[in-house]
Amino acid sequence: MLADWTPDGSSRVIQADNLDVLPALPPASFTVVYLDPPFNTGRQQARQATSHVRNAGGTGSITGFKGQTYERIKGDLLRYDDRFDDYWQFLEPRLIEAWRLLADDGTLYLHLDYREAHYAKVLLDALFGRECFLNEIIWAYDYGAKSRSRWPTKHDTILVYVKDAARYHFDSSAVDREPYMAPGLVTAEKAARGKLPTDVWWHTIVSPTGREKTGYPTQKPEGIVRRMLQASSREGDWVLDFFAGSGTTGAAAAALGRRFLLVEQNPEAVAVMRARFASLDAVDFA
């Protein structure tokens, strides 16, 4: 069941370690890959720094800026906070698979917080090529504890990369519009229509008492994912999320007429998705 998925089938949820599933999937199958991996959350670990030196290509090389090839050179051990023995040893092979699975007109949305976004930018520049960097989206919200010893942290970062800078799909006309912050400065017609979103998205978190709430602790609001799918996919396209959590990507995709493949290892999260997708037709669980 893990290796028999094809783009001709139904939407599916697979309970497994994503790295056991991804290599079996056919390349270039997904128009959007949205990833919300576990964040760096605070216990000290050792990691080995990695630098890159330019070479002539060959085994172990990666292609970066302007088509130059680089070789990874391991450096000194560093100390940093993370949930994993080596966060990037965990995440990097999964990002490589995400690149392989993106269609030529596809887009990756990688959702991180301030602890890891800068590391990810360097890694994705090397993997995709800097010319394929599309945006750094800031999702800003105002909820939760307020620090008095520093500026309160109230945003996440979403890095956006495309598979091919000359071929990617992006349809701004399909995106929900926002109210103007100063509607009196534009015409009444423009104020009524609203404006296109920028790369800063003001959107509340999932309400603890709202209809959308599933009880899953890291659930993201559908409105955030919906906007990505509206812009970067078309009806009938395939969407992949292999850190699926409570299934928000699937819910947003289904509402927009997209098909989805979700991978999640946590059985409690899969149980949430079973309940969440109970009213949807043609969603398989494996």
C-alpha positions as CSV (number, residue, x, y, z in Angstrom):
1,M,0.0,0.0,0.0
2,L,2.9,2.4,0.6
3,A,4.4,2.0,-2.9
4,D,1.4,1.7,-5.1
5,W,0.3,5.4,-5.2
6,T,-0.1,6.9,-8.6
7,P,-1.4,10.3,-9.8
8,D,-4.4,8.5,-11.2
9,G,-5.7,7.4,-7.8
10,S,-7.8,9.0,-5.0
11,S,-6.5,11.3,-2.3
12,R,-4.8,9.3,0.4
13,V,-3.5,9.4,3.9
14,I,-0.5,7.1,4.7
15,Q,0.5,6.3,8.3
16,A,4.3,5.8,8.2
17,D,7.7,7.4,8.6
18,N,7.8,9.8,5.6
19,L,11.3,8.7,4.6
20,D,10.0,5.2,4.2
21,V,7.4,6.4,1.7
22,L,8.8,9.2,-0.3
23,P,11.5,7.3,-2.3
24,A,8.8,5.0,-3.7
25,L,6.7,7.8,-5.1
26,P,7.2,8.8,-8.8
27,P,9.1,11.9,-9.5
28,A,7.6,15.3,-10.6
29,S,4.1,14.2,-9.3
30,F,3.0,17.2,-7.2
31,T,2.3,20.8,-8.0
32,V,2.6,21.9,-4.4
33,V,4.5,20.5,-1.5
34,Y,3.7,22.1,1.8
35,L,5.8,21.1,4.8
36,D,5.3,22.1,8.4
37,P,8.0,20.0,10.1
38,P,8.7,19.9,13.9
39,F,10.3,23.2,15.0
40,N,13.4,23.6,17.1
41,T,12.0,23.6,20.6
42,G,14.8,23.8,23.0
43,R,17.1,21.0,24.3
44,Q,20.8,21.2,23.6
45,Q,22.2,18.9,21.0
46,A,25.4,18.5,19.1
47,R,25.5,19.1,15.4
48,Q,28.3,19.2,12.8
49,A,28.6,22.3,10.8
50,T,28.7,21.9,7.0
51,S,30.4,24.2,4.6
52,H,30.5,24.0,0.8
53,V,33.4,24.3,-1.6
54,R,33.1,24.6,-5.3
55,N,34.2,21.6,-7.4
56,A,33.9,20.2,-10.9
57,G,31.0,18.0,-10.1
58,G,30.8,14.3,-9.4
59,T,29.5,12.0,-6.7
60,G,28.1,13.9,-3.7
61,S,28.0,17.2,-5.5
62,I,25.1,19.6,-5.4
63,T,24.2,22.4,-7.8
64,G,23.8,25.9,-6.5
65,F,24.0,29.5,-7.6
66,K,24.4,30.0,-11.4
67,G,24.7,26.2,-11.9
68,Q,28.0,25.9,-9.9
69,T,28.5,22.5,-8.3
70,Y,29.6,22.3,-4.6
71,E,30.9,19.6,-2.4
72,R,29.9,19.4,1.3
73,I,32.8,19.6,3.7
74,K,32.1,18.7,7.4
75,G,33.4,21.2,9.9
76,D,33.6,21.8,13.6
77,L,30.9,20.5,16.0
78,L,28.5,23.2,17.2
79,R,26.1,23.2,20.1
80,Y,22.6,24.3,19.5
81,D,19.1,23.7,20.8
82,D,16.9,21.1,19.0
83,R,14.5,18.3,19.4
84,F,16.7,16.0,17.3
85,D,20.2,14.7,17.7
86,D,20.8,16.6,14.4
87,Y,17.8,18.5,13.1
88,W,19.3,19.0,9.7
89,Q,20.4,15.5,9.3
90,F,16.8,14.7,9.9
91,L,15.3,17.3,7.5
92,E,17.8,17.5,4.6
93,P,17.0,14.1,3.0
94,R,13.3,14.9,3.2
95,L,13.8,18.3,1.5
96,I,15.8,16.5,-1.3
97,E,12.8,14.2,-1.8
98,A,10.5,17.2,-1.9
99,W,12.6,18.7,-4.7
100,R,12.5,15.4,-6.6
101,L,8.7,15.0,-6.2
102,L,7.8,18.5,-7.4
103,A,6.5,18.9,-10.9
104,D,8.4,21.3,-13.2
105,D,5.8,23.9,-12.6
106,G,5.6,23.1,-8.9
107,T,6.2,25.1,-5.7
108,L,7.6,24.2,-2.2
109,Y,6.2,26.0,0.9
110,L,8.4,25.3,3.9
111,H,6.9,26.5,7.2
112,L,9.4,27.1,10.0
113,D,10.0,29.4,12.9
114,Y,12.7,31.9,13.6
115,R,15.1,29.3,15.1
116,E,15.6,27.4,11.8
117,A,14.5,29.6,8.9
118,H,17.9,31.1,8.1
119,Y,19.5,27.6,8.1
120,A,16.8,26.4,5.8
121,K,17.3,29.3,3.4
122,V,21.0,28.4,2.9
123,L,20.2,24.7,2.4
124,L,17.4,25.4,-0.1
125,D,19.5,27.9,-2.1
126,A,22.0,25.1,-2.6
127,L,19.3,22.4,-3.4
128,F,17.0,24.4,-5.6
129,G,19.4,27.2,-6.8
130,R,19.1,30.8,-5.6
131,E,17.2,31.7,-8.8
132,C,14.4,29.4,-7.7
133,F,13.8,31.3,-4.4
134,L,10.4,33.0,-4.8
135,N,9.4,34.5,-1.5
136,E,9.9,34.7,2.3
137,I,6.4,34.9,3.6
138,I,5.9,36.2,7.2
139,W,2.8,34.8,8.9
140,A,2.1,37.3,11.7
141,Y,-0.4,36.7,14.5
142,D,-1.2,38.2,17.9
143,Y,-2.1,35.6,20.4
144,G,-0.5,33.9,23.4
145,A,2.0,35.0,26.0
146,K,3.6,38.4,25.9
147,S,7.3,38.6,26.9
148,R,8.5,41.6,28.9
149,S,12.2,40.9,28.4
150,R,12.3,41.1,24.6
151,W,10.1,41.8,21.6
152,P,7.4,39.1,21.8
153,T,7.8,36.5,19.0
154,K,4.6,36.6,17.0
155,H,5.4,35.2,13.5
156,D,6.3,32.2,11.5
157,T,8.4,32.1,8.3
158,I,7.3,30.3,5.2
159,L,10.1,29.9,2.6
160,V,8.8,29.6,-1.0
161,Y,10.9,27.9,-3.7
162,V,9.9,26.8,-7.2
163,K,11.2,23.8,-9.2
164,D,11.9,25.8,-12.3
165,A,12.1,29.6,-12.2
166,A,10.9,29.8,-15.9
167,R,7.9,27.5,-15.6
168,Y,6.3,27.7,-12.2
169,H,2.5,28.2,-11.8
170,F,1.3,31.3,-9.9
171,D,-2.2,32.8,-10.2
172,S,-2.6,35.9,-8.1
173,S,-6.2,36.4,-9.4
174,A,-7.3,33.2,-7.7
175,V,-6.2,34.3,-4.2
176,D,-8.6,35.7,-1.6
177,R,-8.2,39.4,-1.2
178,E,-7.6,41.3,2.0
179,P,-9.1,44.5,3.4
180,Y,-7.0,47.7,2.9
181,M,-5.5,48.8,6.2
182,A,-6.3,52.4,5.2
183,P,-9.4,52.1,3.0
184,G,-9.9,55.9,3.1
185,L,-6.8,56.3,0.9
186,V,-8.2,54.3,-2.0
187,T,-11.4,54.6,-4.1
188,A,-14.6,53.1,-2.8
189,E,-14.4,50.5,-5.6
190,K,-10.9,49.4,-4.5
191,A,-11.9,49.3,-0.9
192,A,-14.8,47.1,-1.6
193,R,-12.7,44.7,-3.7
194,G,-9.8,44.5,-1.3
195,K,-6.1,44.2,-2.1
196,L,-3.9,41.3,-3.1
197,P,-1.9,39.9,-0.2
198,T,1.8,40.8,0.1
199,D,4.5,38.6,1.6
200,V,3.3,39.5,5.1
201,W,0.1,37.6,6.1
202,W,-1.9,38.8,9.1
203,H,-4.0,35.8,10.1
204,T,-5.1,34.7,13.4
205,I,-4.2,31.2,14.8
206,V,-6.8,28.5,15.0
207,S,-9.4,29.6,17.5
208,P,-9.5,27.4,20.6
209,T,-13.3,27.5,20.4
210,G,-13.8,27.7,16.7
211,R,-15.3,25.2,14.2
212,E,-11.9,24.5,12.7
213,K,-10.3,23.3,15.9
214,T,-9.4,19.6,16.0
215,G,-7.6,19.6,19.3
216,Y,-4.3,18.7,17.6
217,P,-1.6,20.9,19.3
218,T,0.3,22.2,16.3
219,Q,-2.7,22.7,14.0
220,K,-2.3,25.5,11.4
221,P,-5.3,27.5,10.1
222,E,-6.8,26.5,6.8
223,G,-6.7,30.1,5.6
224,I,-2.9,30.0,5.5
225,V,-2.7,26.8,3.5
226,R,-5.6,27.7,1.3
227,R,-3.9,30.9,0.1
228,M,-0.8,28.9,-1.0
229,L,-2.9,26.4,-2.9
230,Q,-5.0,29.0,-4.6
231,A,-1.9,30.8,-6.0
232,S,0.3,27.8,-6.8
233,S,-2.0,25.0,-8.0
234,R,-5.1,24.4,-10.2
235,E,-8.2,22.4,-9.7
236,G,-7.3,18.7,-10.0
237,D,-3.6,19.2,-9.2
238,W,-1.9,17.0,-6.6
239,V,-0.7,18.4,-3.3
240,L,1.8,16.7,-1.0
241,D,2.3,17.1,2.8
242,F,4.5,14.6,4.5
243,F,4.3,16.2,8.0
244,A,0.6,16.1,7.8
245,G,-0.4,16.5,11.5
246,S,-4.1,17.2,11.8
247,G,-4.6,17.2,8.0
248,T,-5.1,20.9,7.4
249,T,-3.4,20.6,4.0
250,G,-5.9,17.9,2.9
251,A,-8.9,19.9,4.2
252,A,-7.8,23.0,2.3
253,A,-7.0,21.0,-0.8
254,A,-10.3,19.2,-0.8
255,A,-12.3,22.4,-0.4
256,L,-10.5,23.8,-3.5
257,G,-10.9,20.7,-5.7
258,R,-7.3,19.6,-5.4
259,R,-6.2,16.0,-4.7
260,F,-3.8,15.3,-1.9
261,L,-1.4,12.8,-0.5
262,L,-0.7,13.1,3.3
263,V,2.0,11.2,5.2
264,E,2.0,11.2,9.0
265,Q,3.6,8.8,11.5
266,N,1.7,9.7,14.6
267,P,-1.4,7.5,15.1
268,E,-3.2,10.1,17.1
269,A,-2.8,12.6,14.2
270,V,-4.1,10.0,11.8
271,A,-7.1,9.4,14.0
272,V,-7.8,13.2,13.9
273,M,-7.7,13.0,10.1
274,R,-10.0,10.1,9.9
275,A,-12.6,12.1,11.8
276,R,-11.9,15.3,9.8
277,F,-12.2,13.6,6.4
278,A,-15.2,11.4,7.3
279,S,-17.5,13.5,5.1
280,L,-15.2,13.5,2.1
281,D,-15.6,11.0,-0.7
282,A,-12.7,9.0,-2.1
283,V,-10.0,9.4,0.6
284,D,-8.1,6.2,1.2
285,F,-6.2,5.4,4.4
286,A,-3.1,3.2,4.3
